[in-house]
Amino acid sequence: MRHVFILLALSIAGWSASYDPFLLNTQLTLLPKIAMLDKNITFAHSKSPIKILIAYESDDEDTALNCSKILMSKFNGTLNGHPIAVTTLPFDKLNNSTSYHLIYALKASLSQLKKVHNATAAVTALYDADKLGDDGLLLSIRMERSPIILINAKALRENRISFPDSLLEIARII
């Protein structure tokens, strides 16, 4: 019943034309959990927030805000005992002044995705799995018979991300 409500809410929000509601919901469920598997993520203290940025094109602001609301409600404001702090920013306003644990990019051109790659983040992920190999971002999820976690091998090496072997065994490395 909960999934039906989420799918209905996504459709009402106008996502049905440009975003697959089921894929978006799956990514919002799995990507923050996967990002937290990075062995290099450290926190100043036990109450430090998990910082998540949703980057978007200017015409996707409503989608980004709805993603933020879904993340906060899905995890009840906490993940792995840490509060979640979700920020939304258009690609044009990304900079290196703030670091994030996860940057999730909605649909974008390759030039916009390069801005995400250059921003300060532990883990980067994107909605459009077909662009994963070209943009320097680390993660995406594609739906086949079940969710397939895609990891960009080059980005994994360059960013010195350290995931557990068990995740690397089930993911598709590209």
N, C-alpha and C positions, 0 to 999 in steps of 0.2 A: 504494500500500500504506500509506503514511504517513497519508493522509486516512482510510482505513478504520480504522486504529488510533485516530486522534483521535475519529472518530465513535463508535466502540465505547466508548472511554473516557468520552465525554460521556454516552452512553446509560446506562452503568453508574453514573455519578455521579448519575443521577436527573434529568438536565436534559431528557430527552425530553418530559416532561409540560409543562414551562413555557417552555423555550427551544428554539429551532431550532438544533441543533448545527452545521449547515453555516453558517447566518447568523452565529452567534456566532464561529465559527472565522474566517470571512471578515472580520468586523469587527476581531477581535483581530490579524489579519494586516495590514489596511490602515490602520486609524485611527492607530496610532503613527507610521507612515510619513508619513501626511498631516499630522499635527500637526507633524512636523519640517520640513515645507515652509514653515511660518510664518516669514517673513523677519525678524520681530521677536524670535525666540527667541535669547537670548544666554546664554553660559556664562561663569562666572568664569575657568575655565581649561580646557584641552583634556581633562582627566580628570573634569570635573564630570558627575555622573550626570543622565540623563534621568529626571525624576520623573513617574511615572504613578500615579494614584489610581483605584482601582475602588470606586465608591460603590454600596451595596446596601441593600435592606430587610433587616430582621433575619432573616427566614426564608430569605434567599438567601446566607447566609454561605458555605456549601459551594461554591456556584457562583462566588462572588467569589474564593475561595481557589484553585479550579481554574483560573479565568481567569488569575490571577497566575502559576501554574505553567506554563500554556500560553505566556504571554508570555515568560517567562524561557527556556523551552526553544526556542520558535520562533525567537528572535533570539540564542540562545546567550549571553544576558546582556549583549549590546551592540547598539546601534543607531546608525548613522552615526559609529562610532568612540567612542561614549560608553557607559559602563556604564548599565544600566537599573536603576532602583530602583522596585519596585512595592509600593504600600501598598494595603491594603483597609480601608475604614471604612464603618460603617453611616451612612445619611443623617443620623441624629440626632446624630452626633458630628462632622459637618463644621463647620469654622470657617475663619476667615481667617488663622490664625496661620502656616500653611504654604502656600507657593505650589507649584504643580505645572505641568509642561509640558502634561500631558493629564489630564483627569478623564473617565473613562468610567463612565456611569451605567447600571446594570442596570435591570430593570423597576421602575417607581416611579409613585407618584401625582404629579400636577402640583405639589402643595405640596412634596413631597420634591425634585422636580427644580428648583424655585426655589432650594432650598438649594445645589444644585450651581451654579446660575447666579450666586449671591452669593459662592461660594467663590473663592479666588484661583487662577486658572488661565490659562494662555495659550490653550489650546484645550479646549473641552468637547464631549463626544460622548455619545450615548445609544443604547441597544439598540433601543428602540421608536421607529422612524422616524415612526410616525403621530402622535407627540406633539411632533415637532420644532418645528413652527410656534408652539406655545403656551407653551413653557417657557423661551425665551430661550437655549437651548443652540445650539451652532454646527453640529455635524456628526452625521450618521447615515449608514448604508448600508442600502439596501433591495435585495433580490434580485428581479430581473425575469429577463430572459434572461441577463443578466450583472449583476455588482454595479453599482448606481447610487449614486454619491456625492451626498448631499443636503447643501446648505449653506443655513443660515438667513441670508438677506440682512440682516435687521435686527440679528442678533447679530454678523454680520461687521462692520457699520459701528460698532455700539456698543462692541465690544471692540477695535477698531482692529487687527484681524488682517490681515496682508498675505500673501496666498497668490500664487504665480506665476500669471500669466495663463493658462498652459497648463492648470493645474488648474481654474481657473474656467470655461474653455471646455468641459471634459468633464463637469463637475459639473452637477447640476440645482439651480439657485438657486430657493429658495422664499421 
